[in-house]
């Protein structure tokens, strides 16, 4: 796997852009991807913020990102958070 990407397999597919997706692949975020995202604090990201970032980095609609099970979303959150200071 390329170091700039993070891939996670889904137990049940989601639909994004009219296609079934059995995995979510994140690209490395840019500074602009974090625009409007609240980060930091004791809680870090809230689930809504994670869904927005996953939508941006995986190029899927927000509604599709919201269909990802929470247990699959948490590793994605950790990967996104790893790009923060």
MDTraj code that builds the backbone (N, CA, C; nanometers):
import mdtraj as md
import numpy as np

residues = "UNK UNK UNK UNK UNK UNK UNK UNK UNK UNK UNK UNK UNK UNK UNK UNK UNK UNK UNK UNK UNK UNK UNK UNK UNK UNK UNK UNK UNK UNK UNK UNK UNK UNK UNK UNK UNK UNK UNK UNK UNK UNK UNK UNK UNK UNK UNK UNK UNK UNK UNK UNK UNK UNK UNK UNK UNK UNK UNK UNK UNK UNK UNK UNK UNK UNK UNK UNK UNK UNK UNK UNK UNK UNK UNK UNK UNK UNK UNK UNK UNK UNK UNK UNK UNK".split()
xyz = np.array([
    [0.0840, -0.1177, 0.0000],
    [0.0000, 0.0000, 0.0000],
    [0.0885, 0.1240, 0.0000],
    [0.0501, 0.2193, -0.0806],
    [0.1215, 0.3462, -0.0872],
    [0.1074, 0.4184, 0.0471],
    [0.2142, 0.4799, 0.0951],
    [0.2115, 0.5484, 0.2242],
    [0.1143, 0.6656, 0.2264],
    [0.0800, 0.7203, 0.1103],
    [-0.0103, 0.8349, 0.1046],
    [-0.1574, 0.7944, 0.1136],
    [-0.1860, 0.6673, 0.1190],
    [-0.3236, 0.6206, 0.1201],
    [-0.3484, 0.5300, 0.2397],
    [-0.4751, 0.5244, 0.2797],
    [-0.5177, 0.4325, 0.3838],
    [-0.6435, 0.3640, 0.3331],
    [-0.6455, 0.2344, 0.3416],
    [-0.7543, 0.1547, 0.2856],
    [-0.8164, 0.0705, 0.3968],
    [-0.9503, 0.0672, 0.3996],
    [-1.0189, -0.0164, 0.4969],
    [-1.1309, -0.0921, 0.4257],
    [-1.1376, -0.2219, 0.4515],
    [-1.2415, -0.3070, 0.3934],
    [-1.3701, -0.2911, 0.4741],
    [-1.4824, -0.2902, 0.4038],
    [-1.6126, -0.2817, 0.4687],
    [-1.6776, -0.4196, 0.4695],
    [-1.7428, -0.4539, 0.5788],
    [-1.8127, -0.5817, 0.5867],
    [-1.9354, -0.5831, 0.4962],
    [-2.0006, -0.4700, 0.4829],
    [-2.1152, -0.4535, 0.3933],
    [-2.0868, -0.3316, 0.3061],
    [-2.1144, -0.3417, 0.1772],
    [-2.0816, -0.2303, 0.0881],
    [-2.1689, -0.1081, 0.1143],
    [-2.1148, 0.0079, 0.0760],
    [-2.1918, 0.1317, 0.0734],
    [-2.2059, 0.1712, -0.0731],
    [-2.3000, 0.2580, -0.1021],
    [-2.3172, 0.3077, -0.2380],
    [-2.2657, 0.4508, -0.2430],
    [-2.1795, 0.4762, -0.3390],
    [-2.1238, 0.6104, -0.3594],
    [-2.1183, 0.6369, -0.5092],
    [-2.1768, 0.7460, -0.5502],
    [-2.1803, 0.7842, -0.6928],
    [-2.2404, 0.6729, -0.7776],
    [-2.3431, 0.6058, -0.7229],
    [-2.4131, 0.5005, -0.7975],
    [-2.3399, 0.3680, -0.8055],
    [-2.2276, 0.3549, -0.7361],
    [-2.1488, 0.2303, -0.7385],
    [-2.1388, 0.1721, -0.5991],
    [-2.1396, 0.0398, -0.5908],
    [-2.1148, -0.0257, -0.4631],
    [-1.9666, -0.0193, -0.4314],
    [-1.9354, 0.0162, -0.3081],
    [-1.7957, 0.0210, -0.2633],
    [-1.7792, -0.0757, -0.1475],
    [-1.6817, -0.1628, -0.1603],
    [-1.6525, -0.2610, -0.0565],
    [-1.5335, -0.2188, 0.0290],
    [-1.4778, -0.1041, -0.0034],
    [-1.3659, -0.0503, 0.0731],
    [-1.3712, 0.1013, 0.0666],
    [-1.3017, 0.1628, 0.1609],
    [-1.2862, 0.3078, 0.1628],
    [-1.1371, 0.3344, 0.1539],
    [-1.0993, 0.4194, 0.0596],
    [-0.9583, 0.4540, 0.0410],
    [-0.9444, 0.6040, 0.0621],
    [-0.8638, 0.6401, 0.1605],
    [-0.8380, 0.7812, 0.1880],
    [-0.7110, 0.8251, 0.1178],
    [-0.7139, 0.9453, 0.0630],
    [-0.5905, 1.0059, 0.0122],
    [-0.5319, 1.0896, 0.1241],
    [-0.4076, 1.1276, 0.1086],
    [-0.3452, 1.2142, 0.2076],
    [-0.4153, 1.3497, 0.2067],
    [-0.4523, 1.4021, 0.3238],
    [-0.5222, 1.5312, 0.3258],
    [-0.4294, 1.6479, 0.2940],
    [-0.4913, 1.7526, 0.2407],
    [-0.4225, 1.8797, 0.2214],
    [-0.4700, 1.9747, 0.3311],
    [-0.4043, 2.0847, 0.3452],
    [-0.4454, 2.1842, 0.4439],
    [-0.5896, 2.2280, 0.4184],
    [-0.6248, 2.2440, 0.2921],
    [-0.7602, 2.2866, 0.2565],
    [-0.8673, 2.1884, 0.2991],
    [-0.8332, 2.0610, 0.3092],
    [-0.9311, 1.9608, 0.3520],
    [-0.9786, 1.9851, 0.4947],
    [-0.8953, 2.0491, 0.5748],
    [-0.9314, 2.0741, 0.7144],
    [-1.0090, 2.2049, 0.7325],
    [-1.0310, 2.2792, 0.6223],
    [-1.1041, 2.4058, 0.6306],
    [-1.2455, 2.3796, 0.6828],
    [-1.2814, 2.4506, 0.7893],
    [-1.4142, 2.4372, 0.8475],
    [-1.4314, 2.3177, 0.9404],
    [-1.3243, 2.2401, 0.9608],
    [-1.3303, 2.1222, 1.0476],
    [-1.2802, 2.1626, 1.1858],
    [-1.3581, 2.1291, 1.2878],
    [-1.3163, 2.1549, 1.4263],
    [-1.2313, 2.0375, 1.4726],
    [-1.1108, 2.0672, 1.5181],
    [-1.0208, 1.9629, 1.5679],
    [-0.9691, 2.0031, 1.7050],
    [-0.9079, 1.9070, 1.7701],
    [-0.8442, 1.9362, 1.8983],
    [-0.9382, 1.9183, 2.0147],
    [-0.8897, 1.9583, 2.1302],
    [-0.9663, 1.9409, 2.2522],
    [-0.9564, 1.7970, 2.3005],
    [-1.0165, 1.7703, 2.4124],
    [-1.0082, 1.6364, 2.4701],
    [-1.0780, 1.5318, 2.3845],
    [-1.1892, 1.5694, 2.3224],
    [-1.2655, 1.4720, 2.2450],
    [-1.2120, 1.4554, 2.1039],
    [-1.1288, 1.5468, 2.0561],
    [-1.0800, 1.5390, 1.9187],
    [-1.1938, 1.5686, 1.8219],
    [-1.2082, 1.4883, 1.7170],
    [-1.3165, 1.5049, 1.6198],
    [-1.4459, 1.4482, 1.6763],
    [-1.5593, 1.5112, 1.6416],
    [-1.6859, 1.4436, 1.6685],
    [-1.7202, 1.3620, 1.5434],
    [-1.8160, 1.2730, 1.5546],
    [-1.8457, 1.1818, 1.4433],
    [-1.8892, 1.2557, 1.3173],
    [-1.9601, 1.3665, 1.3322],
    [-1.9997, 1.4439, 1.2149],
    [-1.8801, 1.5005, 1.1403],
    [-1.7803, 1.5460, 1.2144],
    [-1.6587, 1.5997, 1.1532],
    [-1.5807, 1.4893, 1.0820],
    [-1.5790, 1.3708, 1.1427],
    [-1.5103, 1.2566, 1.0799],
    [-1.5767, 1.2221, 0.9478],
    [-1.7105, 1.2184, 0.9464],
    [-1.7822, 1.1854, 0.8233],
    [-1.7505, 1.2864, 0.7128],
    [-1.7413, 1.4144, 0.7487],
    [-1.7066, 1.5165, 0.6494],
    [-1.5662, 1.4915, 0.5937],
    [-1.4708, 1.4642, 0.6814],
    [-1.3337, 1.4402, 0.6354],
    [-1.3250, 1.3132, 0.5499],
    [-1.3930, 1.2069, 0.5912],
    [-1.3919, 1.0834, 0.5114],
    [-1.4528, 1.1111, 0.3740],
    [-1.5608, 1.1869, 0.3709],
    [-1.6227, 1.2226, 0.2432],
    [-1.5228, 1.2946, 0.1531],
    [-1.4520, 1.3901, 0.2088],
    [-1.3541, 1.4666, 0.1301],
    [-1.2369, 1.3806, 0.0836],
    [-1.1826, 1.3010, 0.1739],
    [-1.0593, 1.2274, 0.1429],
    [-1.0834, 1.1008, 0.0631],
    [-1.2042, 1.0462, 0.0722],
    [-1.2359, 0.9245, -0.0035],
    [-1.3150, 0.9564, -0.1301],
    [-1.3442, 1.0854, -0.1512],
    [-1.4206, 1.1290, -0.2680],
    [-1.5538, 1.0552, -0.2778],
    [-1.6268, 1.0542, -0.1675],
    [-1.7600, 0.9965, -0.1650],
    [-1.8556, 1.1008, -0.1085],
    [-1.9839, 1.0926, -0.1436],
    [-2.0794, 1.1897, -0.0893],
    [-2.0907, 1.1777, 0.0629],
    [-2.1223, 1.2893, 0.1300],
    [-2.1379, 1.2838, 0.2758],
    [-2.2380, 1.1777, 0.3214],
    [-2.3466, 1.1614, 0.2474],
    [-2.4459, 1.0604, 0.2835],
    [-2.3898, 0.9193, 0.2784],
    [-2.2966, 0.8948, 0.1878],
    [-2.2322, 0.7631, 0.1796],
    [-2.1377, 0.7427, 0.2975],
    [-2.0634, 0.8482, 0.3316],
    [-1.9717, 0.8389, 0.4462],
    [-2.0498, 0.8111, 0.5746],
    [-2.1684, 0.8666, 0.5852],
    [-2.2511, 0.8460, 0.7041],
    [-2.3028, 0.7029, 0.7162],
    [-2.2941, 0.6250, 0.6097],
    [-2.3389, 0.4858, 0.6125],
    [-2.2292, 0.3893, 0.6599],
    [-2.1079, 0.4388, 0.6763],
    [-1.9972, 0.3540, 0.7228],
    [-2.0198, 0.3237, 0.8707],
    [-2.0164, 0.1962, 0.9094],
    [-2.0362, 0.1624, 1.0513],
    [-1.9313, 0.2303, 1.1405],
    [-1.9740, 0.2680, 1.2594],
    [-1.8872, 0.3406, 1.3521],
    [-1.7578, 0.2641, 1.3798],
    [-1.7654, 0.1322, 1.3963],
    [-1.6432, 0.0560, 1.4255],
    [-1.5439, 0.0599, 1.3098],
    [-1.5916, 0.0817, 1.1888],
    [-1.5024, 0.0977, 1.0737],
    [-1.4570, 0.2433, 1.0610],
    [-1.5388, 0.3342, 1.1121],
    [-1.5074, 0.4766, 1.1031],
    [-1.3956, 0.5165, 1.1991],
    [-1.3890, 0.4516, 1.3136],
    [-1.2886, 0.4897, 1.4139],
    [-1.1447, 0.4754, 1.3642],
    [-1.1082, 0.3660, 1.2933],
    [-0.9712, 0.3606, 1.2399],
    [-0.9451, 0.4702, 1.1358],
    [-1.0495, 0.5084, 1.0605],
    [-1.0339, 0.6172, 0.9646],
    [-1.0074, 0.7483, 1.0388],
    [-1.0773, 0.7695, 1.1495],
    [-1.0562, 0.8887, 1.2325],
    [-0.9122, 0.8945, 1.2810],
    [-0.8613, 0.7801, 1.3283],
    [-0.7245, 0.7765, 1.3793],
    [-0.6245, 0.8104, 1.2690],
    [-0.6490, 0.7604, 1.1481],
    [-0.5578, 0.7895, 1.0368],
    [-0.5615, 0.9381, 1.0019],
    [-0.6814, 0.9951, 0.9973],
    [-0.6935, 1.1387, 0.9681],
    [-0.6251, 1.2203, 1.0762],
    [-0.6470, 1.1843, 1.2027],
    [-0.5882, 1.2577, 1.3149],
    [-0.4359, 1.2493, 1.3128],
    [-0.3807, 1.1448, 1.2523],
    [-0.2345, 1.1297, 1.2491],
    [-0.1673, 1.2405, 1.1669],
    [-0.2445, 1.3121, 1.0857],
    [-0.1893, 1.4211, 1.0048],
    [-0.1877, 1.5533, 1.0804],
    [-0.2477, 1.5549, 1.1996],
    [-0.2516, 1.6778, 1.2796],
    [-0.1324, 1.6849, 1.3730],
    [-0.0878, 1.8076, 1.4047],
    [0.0250, 1.8207, 1.4976],
    [-0.0153, 1.7813, 1.6396],
])
top = md.Topology()
chain = top.add_chain()
for i, resn in enumerate(residues, 1):
    res = top.add_residue(resn, chain, resSeq=i)
    for name in ("N", "CA", "C"):
        top.add_atom(name, md.element.get_by_symbol(name[0]), res)
traj = md.Trajectory(xyz[None], top)
